[in-house]
Each structure stands twice: as C-alpha cells, then as structure tokens.
C-alpha cells in the first residue's frame, strides 16, 4: 500500500469563477488559514454538479445556473485542513456573476478573496497551487 493510498479521501465539489482580470474567487473557512475554491462535501446521493451548485449558494449567497457549469475534471491533492487526508474534487467552472465581486461571506466562510492564479502564496490549498491554478494558466 502506498503512502497516498493509505490516506483517507474526502470527496468534494468545487467551483472556479474568474473575474475579468482572470483572478479566481476563493474562500477561507472560519478558524482556518487556507484559501480554497468555494465548495464542499456532497449530501447523501447528491450528484457532484448539485453539490457544487448548493455549496456555492450556501457560501457565497449566489445561485448559479446549472447549464453554465462546465466540468474541469476531477483532481486529487493533499487536503488543506485535514492532516493525513486527500481531497478528491470534482471541479466546475462558471462564468462570472456580477454579484460575486461584492459578495459577503456566509455559512462557515470567514473571508472571500479574488486570487491571481499566477501568484505563489503559502495560504492557498494544495489543490489550487498544484493542480487547478496551473491548469487555468495553461488554458
């Protein structure tokens, strides 16, 4: 058994939303120091796309249009806030919704920040820095 396969996997869905400058909307949960994409864990029998829609609305307060979500794929990296865990994220992209630029944190979210994916920051989730941001910069 490899070290990676011995780690517990947390399955989530997440949403990439970029502004006109290409910055990506990120959130930081209360009591943590790491920024990550809006999203979270599915409810029982919930499809990944439905999780993405529900979590974005809970955290940002904006209902996204299902038909505008585009799958970016499924990515796996070290979990940001759970030591010895991996996160496996079904990631979707949605076009900018104007209200997102001035959204206030909701639910368990303490902070919202628009992040340039080319900027190296120590307070970003490994999923972003190792996989999502590089993929966005290559596109």
C-alpha positions in Angstrom: 0.0 0.0 0.0 1.4 3.4 -1.0 1.5 6.3 1.4 -1.1 8.1 -0.7 -3.5 5.1 -0.8 -3.3 4.8 3.0 -4.7 8.3 3.4 -8.4 8.9 3.7 -10.1 10.5 0.8 -12.5 13.4 1.2 -14.8 13.8 -1.9 -16.0 17.3 -2.6 -17.2 19.5 -5.5 -15.8 23.0 -6.1 -16.4 26.0 -8.4 -13.9 28.1 -10.3 -15.2 31.6 -11.0 -12.9 34.1 -12.6 -13.2 37.9 -12.9 -12.3 39.9 -16.0 -8.7 40.1 -14.8 -8.5 36.3 -14.5 -8.5 36.2 -10.7 -10.2 33.3 -9.1 -12.8 33.5 -6.3 -11.5 31.8 -3.2 -12.9 31.4 0.3 -11.4 30.7 3.8 -13.4 28.8 6.3 -13.8 30.2 9.8 -10.9 29.0 12.1 -8.5 28.1 9.2 -5.7 29.9 7.4 -6.0 28.3 3.9 -7.9 29.8 1.0 -9.7 27.3 -1.4 -12.3 27.2 -4.0 -15.9 27.5 -2.9 -17.4 24.1 -2.5 -17.8 21.2 -0.1 -18.9 17.7 0.6 -22.0 16.1 -1.0 -25.2 15.2 0.8 -26.3 11.6 0.5 -26.9 10.6 -3.1 -26.1 14.1 -4.3 -24.5 14.4 -7.8 -21.2 16.4 -7.9 -22.8 19.2 -10.0 -25.6 19.5 -7.5 -23.1 19.7 -4.6 -21.2 22.5 -6.5 -24.4 24.5 -7.0 -25.6 24.1 -3.4 -22.3 24.8 -1.8 -21.7 27.9 -3.9 -25.0 29.3 -2.9 -24.5 28.4 0.8 -21.1 30.0 0.9 -21.4 33.0 -1.5 -25.1 33.6 -1.5 -25.5 33.3 -5.3 -27.5 30.7 -7.2 -25.5 29.6 -10.2 -27.0 28.5 -13.5 -26.6 24.7 -13.9 -26.5 25.0 -17.7 -23.5 27.3 -17.4 -21.4 25.0 -15.3 -18.5 23.3 -17.3 -16.6 20.4 -15.8 -12.9 21.0 -15.5 -12.3 17.4 -14.3 -11.6 15.5 -11.0 -8.5 16.4 -9.2 -6.7 14.9 -6.1 -4.3 16.6 -3.7 -3.5 16.8 -0.1 -6.4 18.2 2.0 -5.8 21.7 3.2 -7.4 21.5 6.6 -7.3 17.7 7.4 -3.9 16.3 8.0 -3.3 12.8 6.5 -6.2 13.2 4.2 -6.5 13.7 0.4 -9.2 15.7 -1.2 -10.7 14.5 -4.5 -12.6 17.4 -6.1 -15.0 17.4 -9.0 -14.3 20.9 -10.2 -16.6 23.0 -12.3 -16.2 26.4 -13.9 -19.0 29.0 -14.1 -18.8 32.4 -15.8 -18.5 35.5 -13.6 -21.7 36.6 -11.9 -21.5 40.3 -11.2 -22.8 40.0 -7.7 -19.9 37.7 -6.8 -17.5 40.7 -6.9 -19.1 42.2 -3.8 -20.3 39.0 -2.1 -20.1 38.7 1.7 -19.0 35.5 3.4 -21.9 33.2 4.5 -22.3 29.9 6.4 -18.9 28.7 7.7 -16.9 31.1 5.4 -14.9 33.9 7.1 -13.3 35.5 4.1 -13.6 35.8 0.4 -10.7 36.8 -1.8 -10.1 37.1 -5.6 -6.7 35.5 -6.2 -4.4 35.7 -9.2 -3.6 32.1 -10.1 -0.1 33.1 -11.2 0.8 34.4 -7.7 2.6 32.0 -5.3 1.0 32.1 -1.8 1.6 29.9 1.2 -2.0 30.3 2.3 -3.6 28.5 -0.7 -4.9 25.0 -0.7 -2.6 22.4 -2.4 -5.5 21.6 -4.8 -5.2 25.2 -6.1 -1.5 25.6 -6.2 -0.6 22.1 -7.5 -3.4 21.4 -10.0 -6.2 23.9 -10.6 -4.2 27.2 -10.9 -1.6 25.6 -13.3 -4.5 24.1 -15.4 -6.1 27.5 -15.6 -2.9 29.2 -16.6 -2.3 26.7 -19.4 -5.8 27.1 -20.8 
